[in-house]
């Protein structure tokens, strides 16, 4: 062995034995002048002259401007204020009301709706398979759970699924769509499971938005609209193209208004997408088959990509209305349309009769997408790995409920009918009550979970709101919250015609609580009118006159 190397190694070993541990060496006089090694505790303590504070890397000045442009009224300032009031009540503060009624969001279970037993049984069995041997659970629930678990890695719902979702669930979704649309075929390869409908909507918009300046993608959205759309368009830096629903005709979609919005937008962007919400949110209308045909013909003529938000397809209450899927109507228009119009439709576990918002389950069906683009969609979805698998299981129960010959059928049918019957009763109650209040006008709540009444706001209140740099209906809703504890969302958060004012409220509270809410709302509204009105308001097309 080279003796020189041995001696060198020995010297290094001796040096290391004599060296102090790092924690002992901190502050050692043996260190070069002007240097200091900090221990964990010492590092957080300033020594000597105060040093300049390190600037933040992420500030409002460096924040992505598209994030700053995002607004989401459903969980906006009103809801934040409601949370503050709730905390004050919990801390014992005495107010003129004892609790906050959150009528701002379509969260059925938070409003007291009970879960559908069969759905929870299947998900529970998937989460804890040891229960499969329990006699407490019915055989059809066990069969559904085993059906799902067999497609899971390691037969565990805790494993990742494919990015598009579990194959068995996608097949069940395709079968459900075929049955719903009375035989119109659905290919399970066109089904993508999503994290609620919102995830699917955002993914499709990410694919479509491109270009700069006049070539920037324009997205046509209904006004009023669900704020997810405006928020997503802002985040992606696309162009909003607003088309107005016809409030005087029960929020119908007018084809001439679509054409007006499209032609006006072509001057500044490239309109490429048409978004429809049916049944409507926040407006509660159910579009007719004729209307859907006209919309699809328009999309065909202008080569628009159609996004059909159909998450409320089970929530139709008016006996004169029926849900028509965009896909079925497109099929019935003939092969020229069905084989060419690009259409994506969305559904979710969060609405309908289950109201399972927290599972974040959903799906989208993609039609006529370019195969190379669809490969890019799969790539995009793979980045987020997969939707929550318990949510996929919940979605499977919705599309594959108990059959008539199965043991859970009777209870399932009873629970489903009960939920939908109560919602229909509350939809009618809300419409009739609001129309009895001077200065409020409400269209029929044909479907979905919301009323979107127009409210008269006196000129003096409008002036006060303007002085506070606030939308008039925001002032109205803030005052309503502060004086009654009722939390609703101002119509300005959804979009509305100039000179009109609205608010959105859910019909989800129990019938008893809903009646209390409506009575308190009436009292507040009359006080508000009295406070701000010096004379009877004049009739105008843009405002509602108190009776």
SVG drawing of the C-alpha trace seen along z (x, -y; Angstrom):
<svg xmlns="http://www.w3.org/2000/svg" viewBox="-100 -61 105 74">
<polyline fill="none" stroke="black" stroke-width="0.4" points="0.0,0.0 1.2,-3.5 2.6,-4.8 1.9,-8.4 -1.8,-7.6 -1.8,-5.9 -0.2,-8.8 -2.6,-11.3 -5.6,-9.2 -4.2,-9.1 -3.8,-12.8 -7.4,-13.3 -8.8,-10.9 -6.8,-12.6 -8.1,-16.0 -11.7,-14.9 -11.4,-13.4 -10.2,-16.7 -12.8,-18.7 -15.9,-19.9 -19.4,-18.8 -21.3,-21.4 -23.5,-22.5 -20.4,-23.0 -18.6,-24.9 -21.3,-27.5 -19.8,-30.9 -16.4,-29.3 -13.5,-31.7 -11.6,-29.4 -13.9,-30.5 -12.6,-33.2 -13.4,-36.8 -16.8,-38.1 -18.4,-34.7 -20.9,-32.9 -22.5,-29.5 -26.1,-29.5 -27.7,-26.6 -31.4,-25.9 -32.6,-28.2 -29.9,-30.9 -30.8,-31.2 -34.1,-32.8 -32.6,-35.4 -31.1,-38.7 -27.7,-39.6 -25.9,-42.8 -27.3,-45.6 -30.8,-45.0 -30.6,-43.6 -32.9,-44.6 -36.0,-42.4 -35.9,-40.0 -38.5,-41.0 -41.3,-38.5 -40.8,-36.8 -44.6,-36.5 -46.5,-39.7 -49.6,-41.3 -47.3,-43.0 -45.8,-39.7 -49.0,-37.6 -50.3,-36.1 -52.7,-38.8 -55.1,-36.1 -55.6,-34.9 -56.3,-38.5 -59.0,-38.7 -60.8,-35.6 -64.0,-36.3 -66.3,-33.7 -69.4,-35.2 -70.8,-32.0 -68.0,-32.1 -67.2,-35.8 -67.4,-38.7 -71.0,-37.9 -70.0,-34.4 -66.9,-35.6 -69.0,-38.1 -71.5,-35.3 -68.6,-33.3 -67.5,-36.2 -71.1,-36.6 -71.3,-32.8 -68.1,-33.1 -69.5,-36.0 -72.7,-34.1 -70.6,-31.1 -68.7,-33.3 -71.9,-34.4 -72.5,-37.8 -76.2,-38.7 -77.6,-39.7 -81.2,-40.1 -81.0,-36.5 -79.6,-33.3 -78.1,-31.6 -77.0,-32.2 -79.1,-30.6 -76.7,-29.9 -78.9,-30.0 -75.9,-30.9 -74.7,-27.6 -76.2,-24.3 -74.8,-22.2 -77.8,-19.8 -76.3,-17.9 -75.2,-21.1 -78.8,-22.2 -80.0,-19.0 -80.8,-16.7 -80.2,-13.1 -77.9,-10.8 -79.3,-8.1 -78.8,-4.9 -77.8,-2.7 -75.1,-5.1 -73.6,-5.3 -73.7,-1.6 -71.9,-0.9 -69.2,-3.5 -68.8,-2.2 -68.3,1.3 -65.7,0.1 -63.8,-1.8 -64.0,1.0 -64.3,4.4 -64.4,6.3 -68.1,5.2 -68.8,7.4 -69.4,10.3 -71.8,8.3 -75.5,9.3 -76.4,5.7 -75.7,4.8 -78.0,5.9 -76.7,8.2 -77.1,5.7 -75.0,3.2 -72.3,5.8 -72.4,6.8 -71.9,3.1 -69.0,2.8 -67.3,6.0 -67.9,4.8 -66.0,1.6 -63.3,3.1 -62.4,5.7 -61.3,2.8 -59.2,1.1 -55.5,1.8 -55.0,4.3 -58.8,4.3 -58.5,1.2 -60.3,-2.0 -57.1,-3.7 -55.2,-3.0 -54.9,-5.2 -57.2,-4.6 -56.5,-5.2 -56.5,-8.9 -59.8,-8.6 -61.3,-6.7 -62.2,-3.1 -63.2,-1.2 -66.2,0.5 -67.6,-2.9 -67.0,-4.4 -68.9,-1.4 -71.8,-1.9 -71.9,-5.6 -72.2,-4.7 -75.0,-2.2 -76.8,-4.9 -76.6,-7.5 -77.8,-4.9 -80.8,-4.1 -81.5,-7.8 -81.4,-8.8 -83.7,-5.9 -81.2,-3.9 -78.9,-6.5 -75.6,-4.7 -72.8,-5.8 -69.2,-4.5 -67.5,-4.0 -64.2,-5.1 -65.8,-8.6 -66.4,-8.8 -64.0,-10.5 -64.6,-10.5 -63.8,-13.9 -63.5,-15.6 -67.0,-17.0 -68.2,-18.6 -66.0,-21.7 -62.8,-19.7 -64.1,-18.5 -65.2,-22.0 -61.8,-23.5 -60.0,-20.7 -61.9,-21.2 -61.5,-25.0 -57.7,-24.5 -57.7,-22.5 -59.6,-25.1 -58.2,-28.5 -55.4,-29.8 -54.3,-32.7 -53.5,-36.3 -55.2,-39.6 -58.0,-39.2 -57.3,-35.4 -57.8,-34.9 -60.4,-32.3 -63.8,-33.7 -66.2,-31.7 -69.9,-32.3 -71.6,-32.1 -75.2,-32.7 -76.0,-35.8 -76.9,-35.1 -74.3,-32.3 -72.7,-30.1 -69.5,-32.0 -67.3,-29.0 -67.4,-29.9 -66.4,-33.5 -63.7,-32.6 -62.2,-29.9 -62.3,-32.2 -60.5,-34.9 -57.9,-32.5 -57.1,-31.2 -57.1,-34.8 -59.8,-34.0 -62.5,-36.4 -65.9,-36.5 -68.8,-36.6 -72.0,-37.2 -75.4,-36.3 -78.4,-37.3 -81.2,-34.9 -84.7,-36.3 -86.1,-37.0 -89.4,-38.1 -89.8,-34.6 -88.8,-32.5 -85.1,-32.8 -85.4,-31.2 -82.4,-31.1 -83.1,-33.3 -81.3,-32.4 -81.3,-36.0 -79.5,-37.0 -76.9,-34.3 -76.3,-35.7 -76.0,-39.2 -73.4,-38.3 -71.5,-36.2 -71.3,-38.8 -70.3,-41.5 -67.5,-39.4 -66.0,-38.5 -64.7,-42.1 -62.3,-41.4 -61.7,-37.7 -62.3,-34.3 -65.5,-32.8 -64.9,-29.0 -67.0,-27.8 -70.7,-27.9 -71.5,-27.0 -75.1,-26.0 -76.4,-25.3 -79.6,-23.2 -81.4,-23.1 -80.2,-26.6 -78.0,-27.9 -78.8,-30.4 -82.0,-30.9 -83.8,-27.5 -85.2,-27.3 -85.5,-24.1 -84.8,-24.6 -87.3,-23.2 -86.3,-20.7 -87.0,-23.3 -84.6,-25.7 -81.9,-23.1 -82.3,-22.2 -81.9,-25.9 -78.8,-26.2 -77.2,-23.1 -78.0,-24.3 -76.4,-27.6 -73.3,-25.8 -73.1,-23.7 -73.4,-26.8 -70.7,-28.7 -68.4,-25.8 -68.6,-26.2 -67.5,-23.7 -70.5,-23.0 -70.2,-22.5 -73.5,-21.3 -73.6,-21.6 -76.3,-19.1 -75.6,-18.5 -79.2,-19.3 -80.8,-16.8 -82.6,-15.0 -83.9,-18.3 -87.0,-19.1 -90.0,-20.1 -92.5,-21.7 -95.0,-19.2 -94.8,-21.1 -91.1,-20.7 -88.8,-17.8 -85.1,-17.4 -83.7,-16.8 -80.0,-16.0 -78.1,-17.9 -76.7,-14.6 -80.1,-13.0 -81.4,-16.1 -78.2,-16.2 -78.7,-12.5 -82.3,-13.2 -81.2,-16.0 -79.6,-13.4 -76.1,-12.1 -74.9,-15.4 -75.2,-17.0 -74.5,-14.0 -71.3,-13.1 -69.8,-16.6 -70.8,-18.9 -68.2,-18.7 -70.1,-18.3 -69.0,-17.6 -71.7,-17.1 -71.1,-17.1 -72.8,-15.4 -72.0,-15.3 -72.7,-13.6 -73.1,-17.0 -76.7,-17.7 -79.7,-15.7 -81.3,-13.8 -78.1,-12.6 -76.4,-16.0 -73.1,-14.3 -70.9,-17.4 -68.0,-16.3 -67.3,-13.1 -66.3,-15.3 -67.5,-12.8 -68.5,-13.5 -68.1,-12.6 -68.0,-14.1 -68.9,-12.5 -66.8,-13.7 -68.3,-13.5 -66.6,-14.2 -63.3,-15.3 -60.3,-15.1 -58.4,-11.9 -55.1,-13.7 -56.7,-16.3 -58.3,-13.6 -54.8,-12.1 -53.8,-15.5 -56.8,-15.5 -55.7,-12.2 -52.2,-13.6 -53.6,-16.7 -55.8,-14.6 -52.9,-12.3 -51.1,-15.3 -53.7,-15.3 -53.3,-11.4 -57.0,-10.5 -60.2,-11.7 -61.0,-10.7 -61.8,-7.0 -64.5,-7.2 -66.1,-9.8 -66.0,-7.5 -67.7,-4.8 -70.5,-7.3 -70.9,-8.2 -71.3,-4.6 -74.2,-4.2 -76.0,-7.2 -75.7,-5.7 -76.2,-2.1 -78.9,-2.3 -80.9,0.7 -83.1,2.5 -86.7,3.4 -86.0,7.0 -83.2,6.1 -83.6,5.9 -82.7,2.2 -85.0,1.0 -88.0,0.1 -86.1,-1.9 -84.0,-3.6 -87.0,-4.6 -88.8,-5.9 -85.8,-8.1 -85.2,-9.4 -88.9,-10.3 -89.0,-11.9 -86.1,-14.2 -87.4,-15.3 -91.0,-15.7 -89.8,-18.0 -87.6,-20.0 -90.6,-20.5 -92.8,-21.6 -90.1,-24.1 -89.6,-25.4 -93.3,-26.2 -93.4,-27.7 -90.5,-30.0 -91.8,-31.2 -95.3,-32.0 -94.1,-33.6 -91.6,-35.9 -94.2,-37.0 -96.4,-38.0 -93.9,-40.5 -94.1,-44.1 -91.0,-44.9 -89.9,-41.3 -90.6,-39.3 -89.6,-35.7 -89.9,-33.5 -91.1,-29.9 -88.4,-27.6 -88.8,-24.9 -85.6,-23.0 -82.2,-23.0 -82.0,-24.3 -82.3,-28.0 -84.5,-31.0 -83.2,-34.2 -85.7,-36.9 -85.5,-40.4 -85.7,-43.0 -86.6,-46.7 -83.9,-48.9 -84.9,-52.5 -82.7,-55.3 -81.5,-56.5 -80.2,-53.0 -78.5,-52.8 -76.8,-56.2 -75.6,-55.0 -74.2,-51.8 -72.3,-53.9 -70.9,-56.1 -69.5,-52.9 -68.1,-51.6 -70.5,-48.7 -73.1,-47.1 -76.6,-48.0 -77.6,-44.3 -74.4,-43.8 -75.6,-46.5 -79.0,-44.9 -77.6,-41.4 -75.1,-42.7 -77.9,-44.5 -80.1,-41.4 -77.3,-39.3 -76.5,-41.8 -80.1,-42.3 -81.5,-38.8 -78.6,-36.3 -79.8,-35.2 -76.9,-34.7 -77.8,-35.0 -75.7,-35.9 -76.1,-39.2 -77.2,-38.9 -74.2,-41.1 -72.0,-38.0 -73.8,-36.1 -74.3,-38.9 -77.5,-40.6 -78.9,-43.2 -77.9,-46.8 -80.4,-48.5 -81.8,-45.2 -81.0,-43.8 -81.3,-40.2 -80.2,-37.7 -79.7,-34.0 -81.0,-31.8 -81.1,-28.0 -84.4,-26.2 -82.4,-23.6 -83.3,-24.5 -85.9,-22.3 -89.5,-23.4 -89.8,-24.8 -86.6,-26.8 -87.4,-27.9 -90.7,-29.3 -88.9,-31.2 -86.3,-32.5 -89.0,-33.8 -90.9,-35.5 -87.8,-37.2 -86.8,-38.2 -90.2,-39.8 -89.9,-41.8 -86.4,-43.0 -87.4,-43.9 -90.4,-46.0 -88.2,-47.8 -85.6,-48.4 -88.1,-49.9 -89.6,-52.1 -86.1,-53.3 -84.9,-54.3 -88.2,-55.3 -89.4,-58.8 -92.1,-58.3 -93.7,-55.4 -91.3,-54.1 -92.2,-54.6 -92.8,-51.6 -89.9,-50.9 -89.0,-48.0 -85.7,-47.6 -87.1,-47.5 -89.9,-45.8 -92.5,-48.0 -93.8,-47.2 -97.5,-46.3"/>
</svg>
